Amino acid sequence: MLKEKICDHLENLNIKLPTTYSCEECVKTGDTWVHLRTCQECGITLCCDSSPNKHASKHARAHGHPVTISAEPGETWAYCYEHRLMKMNVR
């Protein structure tokens, strides 16, 4: 059985669940999104990199918040932007 490669950011998660199903930044500008991600540092929910504005990854770089989880119903993965690693089944 192969062991999943995980960084310290993903190994020590204290999951912050999304409190809303909308990108806070897109709502301000009237834009749309494709999928949503929730920052595991501050809990903000923002749009993914498939969305026009890519707010989640911009937030991660600007604020140094490395880990996000999918805010999509039924998806249970986390992603570390810093180490470019994913962890499945985090909740």
C-alpha positions, 0 to 999 in steps of 0.5 A: 500500500502506498503512503500518501505524501502529505506536508505539515500543513495538510497533516495538522488540519483543523477543518474550517467548514464553509459558512456560505456557498458564494465567493465573497469577492465575486459577490462584491463585483457581481462576477460569477464562479465555477467552484468554491474553496474555503481557506483553512487559515481564516475561513473565507470562501472564494472561487477556484482557479477554474473561475475567471477571478481565481480569488482563492489562490490569489488570497493564499498568495497575498495572505500566506494562507497555504491550505484550502478545502473544497467547499463543494457538496460531497467533496472532501479534499484539501490542497496546500498551495505552498507544497502543491499537495492534496489530501483526500477525505479530510472530513 
